[in-house]
Amino acid sequence: MPPESYAILDEALDAIAPYGIALDNGNFNHAPMVAEALCALGRPEAVMGWIARYRPRMSPRPAAAERIRGDDWREALGRRERFADWSLFFTEELQRMPWRAAVALWVDRLAPGFCAAATHGVIRVGHAVRALAQDETRERRRELADALASWAATYQTLASSEDGAGGGMTPRQAIVRVPIMPAERRRPGNITVALAALNDFPEFVPVIGWIDTGGAVAPLLAEETEVFARVCLANAHNAPTAIAFIHGVTSHAALGNLAPCLGEATACKALRHAWQTGCGLYACYGGGTAMAEDIEPPRADGDALAERAVAHGDEHVIKFTEACLSRNAIAPSPVYLAAAGRILGLIPRR
């Protein structure tokens, strides 16, 4: 997108700054991600109105309580109540090193927690990094600190083992082998609760090692993202499943935004955990068909889908549509427009 489509973003980030990572119902605050996604869609005129409608759902930003120092950061991982402490920590990190170096360092450290807050941690960082790549402003550096803080404060891992994993498969080969958690073993609650149940599902543990991440990053990222778009298209049948499966795509799109900052080893590490997380969503919410194969030509083009997403207003719809359009521009596939169109019809309008 041209820089002018991002001209409103700093004003939007200032409007969002007084709020924390949670909504009043306990779910994740999507405001900074949607603001950046609307700019990426070329719809900056929609940003401030969308924030005004969303603002009543947002909870105030907590005050910092205890400074995180040195190696103490490990003890603070996964503690949501320390978001403000983490934000201060990352503000200082971004003062002592270039922001791209900080992203490379901390994505490597946080990658095992890729599934944190239903992947919203990595997604928010991906949006923040793409905005900073457009222009380095005070507001966007602050948002990167908050984005990294949201990932660290919600840090969550999935059990994994590569013993007898039978690696070397492509994502298309491996996805059909992912075990589906029986309905009676699924836990009621949100996506985070559902993913946590995988730690008591030993059949899932070796999935992380099934694919070969030893090659070039960009083609594997493209293949993984397309596979999870096909999983979404085949398995999303109502609002809850739609919201679950879109995160397999939006989290991979976020990783695509981060990849230019990452060394090869870190990018491959993140891809492995992105794969594991996407498979986890399928294991928790999937049915008998792993992914859509034969896809009808989409009825709407990208511009029409973007207009429909903005008019729809739901945060998930806007972010998913933008992710599908951006990935389709990088590695075209009919699944992206098809999936975006389907999700528009499954999630209620705001």
N, C-alpha and C positions, 0 to 999 in steps of 0.2 A: 504494500500500500504506500502511496506517496506520503511524505511527512505531514502534509496539511491535514490528512485525515486523523492524525494524532494530536492536533493542536489543542483539543479540548481535554486531553487526558490528564494533564497536570492539575487543572481545575477540578476534575472529577476525583482524583486521588486526594486532593486537599479536603474535599467534601466527605470522603470516606474515612479519613485519618482518625477521627474521634471514636471509631468503632473497633471492636475486637473481631475474633475469628468465628464467633458463634452468632446465630440468630436467636430470637426469643424462644424458639422451640427446641434449641439445642443443636440444630443442624448447622452445617458449615456456611459461613458468609461468602456468597459468590460475587459480591459487588465489584471488587477490583478486577476480577477475571472477566466479568461481563463487560465492564467499561472498556477494557483493552480489546476484547473480542469485537465489540461494536466498531471500534476504530479500525481493526483489521478487516472488517467486513466493508469498510468504506461508508459507514453510517454514523459519523460523529454527531450529527444533529439529534440522534436518539439518546445519547449518553445521559445527559443531565435529567431529562424527563424520566428515564428508566430508574435512575438513582433516587429521584424524589418519590417515586411509587414504592420502591423497595425499602427506603429508609426506615419506615415504621417497624419493620421486622428485625432490624439490626440491634444488637446489644452493645452497650457502651464498652469502650476499651478499658481493661483493668489497669491498675497502676502497677508499676514494677515493684517487686518486694525484696528480692535478694539477688545480688549480682552473681552472674555465672563467670567463674574465673578458670583460666588454664584448662587442665584436664578434667575439671569438674563437670564439663558439658555432658559427659556420658551419663552422669547421675540424673541430669535434668531431662534426658530424652523421654518422650512420651508423657510428659506432665503438662496437660493442657492449661492448668492454672498458672503455669510459668511462661505463658506466651509473651507477656510484656518483658519479662527478664530476658527471654530469648531475643526479642526485638532489639533491646539495648545491646546485647552481646553482638548481634550481627551488624548493628550500626557501627560498633567499634571495629569489627572485622573489615568492614568496607572502608573504613578510614585508614587502616594500616596496610591494605593491599588493593590492587586494581580489582574492579568488580568481577571481571572475567576469571581472574585467578581465584577469587573467593568462591565463585560458582563451581569451578573445577574441583576445588578442595572439598567443598561441602556436599556436592552431589556424590562424590566418591564415598564420603562418610555416611550419608543418609540413604544411599541406594538400597541397602537391604530393607529399609522401611518404605519401599516404594508404594505399598498399599495403604500408607498412613491416611487416616480420615477418608477412606474410600478413594484414595489417590488424589485428593484435593490439595495436599501439600505440594506434590510435584507439579500438578497442573498450575497452581498459583505461581510457582517459581518460573514455569515455562512462559506464562503470560508476562511476568515482570521482566524477564530477560529479553523477550522480543521487543518490549517497549523501550528498554534501555538501549538496545541495538539501534533503534530509530534515533534516539537523542538522549544524551546523558544529562538529566536534570536532577535537581535536589529531590523533587517529589518522586521520581522514578527510582532513585537510589533508596529512598525511605521505603518504598513499596517492595523493593527486592529484600531489604532487611526483614520486613514484616512477612514476606512470602517464605523466606527461609525459616523464619521463626515459627510459622504455622506448620511447616513440615516437621521441624524438630520437636515441637510441643505435642504433636499428635503421633509421633513415631510409633510404628507397629510393624512387626515382622511376621512372616509365615514360616512354619517349620519346613525345612528342606534337607534333602540328602541325595547324593548322586550315586550311592551304592546300588549297583544293578539297574541304573536308570536307562541304559540303552540309548545313549546320546547319539547325535549325528543326524537326526531327522530334521526335515524342514518343518516350519510351523504348520503348513497344510497337512503334512503327514501326521504330525503329533497331536493336533487338536482333536482328531476323531478318537484318540485313545484316552483322553482325559476322563477320569472316573467322575460320575455324577453322584453327589451326596444324596442318599435316600431321603425322601421327604420327612420321615419320622425323626431323622437326625438333624434336620435344619432348625436353627434357633430363630425364634421370633425377634424382630427388632430391625435395626437399620443395616446398611451394607457393612459397616465396621464390625458389628456383632456377627453377621453371617460369615465374614471372612475369618474371624477369630475361631469359629467352629472348625475350620480346616485343620487346626493344630491337633484336633482329636479325630482326624480322618486319615489314618496312615496310608491309605491307598493314594492319596494326593501328594505325599511328601516327595517322591522322586521326580515329579513333573518338571521341576526347574532345570533338570539336567538332560531333558529329552532333545533339545535343539542344539545345533552347532552354532556357537557365536564366535567362531574363530576367523570368519571372513570379514569382508568389508561391512562397515556399520550401516551405511545408507541403504543398500539393497535389503538387508535383513530387517531394518526398521520399517521399510516400505511393505515388506511381506507380512510382518507381524501386524501392522496397522490394518492392512487390507483384510487379513484373516479375522481380526476381531470386529471389523465392520460387517463381515459376512456372518459372524456369530450373532451380532446384534440383530441383523436383518432376519435371521432364522428363528431367534429365540425371544425377542421382545414382543409381547402380546398384550400388555396392559401398562399402565403408568409405572408401577413399581419395577417391573422387569425392564422397561425401557430405560428408566433412570439408572438401574444397575449396569446394564450392558453398554450404555454410552461411555462409561468411564474407561472401558477397555480401549476405546478409540481416543478419547480426549487426553488420556494420560500418555499414550504413545505420541500423539501430536505435540504435547508439551515436551516430551523427550526430544522430538525433532527440533524444537526451538532451542533446546539446551545443547544439542550435539556440537555446534560450532565452538563452544567454550570448553569442550571436554577432550581429554586425550583418549586414544583408542581403547586403552585398558578400562578406563572409567566408563566410557560409552558402552562397551561390551558388558561390563558388570551391571549397569543400569538396564540394559536390554534384557538380560537374563531375569532380573527381578520384575521388569515390566511384563515379560512373557508369563512368569509365574502368577502375577496378579491377575492378568487377563484370564488365564486358565482358572484361577480361583473364582472369579465371577461366574464363569461358565459352570464350574462344579457346583456352585451354590444356587444358581438360578436357572440353569439350563435344562433342556428337555432331551428328546431323543435324537434330534438333528443338530449336528455340531455347527454347520454353517451353510448358508445359501450358496447354491452352485449356479443354477440358471437364473439370470437376472434380466428382467424385462427392461428395455430402454426407458430411462426416466422421462416423465411427462413434463417436468419443469427444468429450466436451466438454472445455473448457479445464482444469477441475479434474482430470479423469481423466488427461489428458495430463501435467499437472504431477506427479501422483502417480507415473505411470509413469516420468517422467524422473528423479525423485529416486531411485526404486528401481533404475533402470538404472545410475546412478552416473557415467557417462562425462561428462567436463567439457564436451565439445562438445554432447552431447545436452542437458544441463541449460541451457547458455547459449542454444542454438538454440531450445529449447522456450520459454524465458522471452521471448526476442526475438519469436518468433511470436505469443505470447499478448499481449504488450504492444502490438505493432503492430496486431494484430487489434482490440484495444480502442480504438485511435485511429482506424483506418480499416478497418472490417471487410471481410474477403474470405475465402471458403471455402478459398483456397489455403494460408492460414497453418496451420490445424488439419490439413489434409491433408498438408502438408509436414512438420510436426512429427511426425505419426504415421508417415510413411514413414521419416524419419531414425532413429526409435527402432528400426526393424527392420533397419537397414543397418549400424549401428556396434555392435561387440561390447560387451557389458556389462562394467563394472568390478567 
